[in-house]
């Protein structure tokens, strides 16, 4: 997974890692809201790194958790899904609307190989001070530059330049 080469997602060790992530997401979902913790301890311990003042609303789902890096003051709204077979890095002060989905898994194009569970992991990077609108989807290998805006419901298939605003499916830059 870490190399970006094809691997089988049906591997028993990966299945065990996904079960650990499901349990951590469940603990986060049922955490007492009065505790006002940014993350349930199980989830915080699972992530690769978490900056100060991060807040992840419940429900939240991740595939593995171990490939997620959240910068300082990152806000992840309710219903977000991070399929983190590859690294997901989200920069300081970035905000994700509800139901944003980040996909690192790139499944094989050959149906027989796909049925065998072959996929590869491609990282997704979100810069600092980025705003991603609700329901947006970031596909494998995408980079979002610092200060960019991704409109609600957009499907991002390509890198977004710093400071750019993109909308639509596939997402395209907004021109004045």
N, C-alpha and C positions, 0 to 999 in steps of 0.2 A: 504494500500500500504506500509506504513512505517513498518509494523510488519512482512512482508514477508509471510503473510497468503493470501489465495485466496480472491479475490475481483472482482467486476464487473467493467471493464473499460468503461462500458456503462453508468455509473453514471453521472447525469447532472452536478454536481459540477466539476467532472474531465473533462468533455467536455468543460466547461467554462475555466478551467485552460489551456487546450490545445489550445483553441482559443486565449487566451492571449499570449501564447508562439508563436503561428503562427504570430500574429501581431508584436511581438518583433523581430522575425527572419526576417520578411518582412522589418521592419525599418532598420535592420542591412544590409540587401541585397541592399537597395536603398540609403544607406548613401553615401554622397559625398566622393569619394576616396581621394580627395584633403584634406579633414578634417583630414585624417590619424589617426583617432581615433582607438584604439584597438578594441573597441566594441561600437555599438550604445548604447546610454544611456538606452533605453528600455530593451535591452538585458542584459547589465551590472547590471541593477537594478533587473532583474528577477533571475539571478544566485544566488545560496546560498552564494558563496564567489568567489572573483576574486583577485588574487595577482597582484603585480605591473608588468608592462611591458608584459602583456598578449596580444596576437594578434590572432584574429579569422578571417580568410579570409571568404569572402562571395562567394557563398551562404553557409549558415549553417542552419541546422534544428535541433530542439530539441522538445521533446514531451511536457515537462512541464517547463524545465529550473530551477525550484526551487530546484532540487536535484543535481545540478552541482557545483562542487568545483574545481577551477583551481588555481594551485600554481603559484608562480612567474615565469615569463619568459616562460610560456607555449605558444607553437605555434600550432594552429589548422589550417590546410590547407583547401583549397576550397572543398566544397562538402561533408563535414563531417556531419554525422547524429548521434545524441545522443538520444536514446529512454530511457529517464531518469525517468522511473516509480520508480526506486530505485536510491540510491546514486551513482553518478559517481564522483570519486576523481582522479584528475590527478596531479601528483607531480611536483615540481619545475623543470624547464628547460626541460620538456618532449616535444617531437615534434611528431605531427601526420601528416602523409602524406595526400595527397588528397583522398577524398572519404572513409576515415576510418569510420566504423560504430560500434557504441557501443550500445549493446542491454541489457537492464535490464529486460524487460518483458519476462516472461516465461509463455506461454499459456498452458491451460489445455490440457491433452492428450485425454480426452474423447470428441469426436466431438460434442455431444449435449451440454456439459458444455462449450466448447469453443465457440459454437454458442451463448450462453448466455453471452459471454464476460468475462468469468472467466479467470483470469490470476493472477500471483503473481510477485512481484518485487524482484529481487536479485541484490545486489550492484556489481559494477565493480570498481576495484581500479587499477590505473596505478601509479607506483612508480616514484621516481625522476630520471631524466636523462635517460628516456626511449625514444627509437626511434621506432615508429610504421610506417611501410611502407605503401604506398598508397594501397587503396582497401582492407586493412585488416579488419576483422570482429572479434570483441570481444563479446563472448556470455555471457549470464547472469551468475553472480557469479564468474567470472574470476578475478584473481589478477595477475598483471604483476609486478615483483620485480624490485627494483632499478637497473638502468643501463642495463636492458634487451633490446634486439632488436627483433622486430617482423617483419619478412620479408613481402614484398609486396604481397598482395593477400592471405595471410594466414588466416585461420579460427581458432581462438583460443578458444578451448573448455575446457581447463584446466589451472590451475595456472602455471605461468612461473616463474622459480627461478630467483633471482637477478643475473645479469650478463650473463644470458643465451641468446642464439640466437635461435629462433624457426622459422621454415618455413613450408609451406604446408597446406594441408587441409585433416585431422585436423593437426594443427601445431605440429611439433615434434622438439625436440632439435637437433641442428646441432652438429655432433660429428667430432672430428678431425681425 
